[in-house]
Amino acid sequence: GSSIEVQWFVERDAFGLCGIWSQAIALERAIAATAPGWAAAMRQYPAWLALLGKADKALVRITKPNKGEHALIFTSPDLAGHFLNALPNNQGASFLATPVDGAALFKFLPGSGVKGFVLNAASSQTKLFDVSVCREILG
């Protein structure tokens, strides 16, 4: 009964996305606080976004000084989109934010040659992890 300006509506086929959003918020809070269960939450999260090159589908890597190459992963589409849109000269258009579940992602990363991963790059939630944390995440 409220006016359109103050309504929020989600169509039925977007209900799953709302569930993922709530999981992402809980996950981000657990990681930020390094709360008990953060590793299990990372493993169980079904909607990680890993950046891949559109042309070759290769994992996008950035070099962190004195730390080596790191993958870029995100907890939500808005954070990935913010990062990609901020790249100069429309470079973000050459990348894909590809969904992957936590168990598969953290099993893949140690064998990919990266030294770690950057979580939610270019946001207030940015956090750098060494690839060795994947063992803890996988339990």
Disulfide bonds with the S-S distance in Angstrom:
none
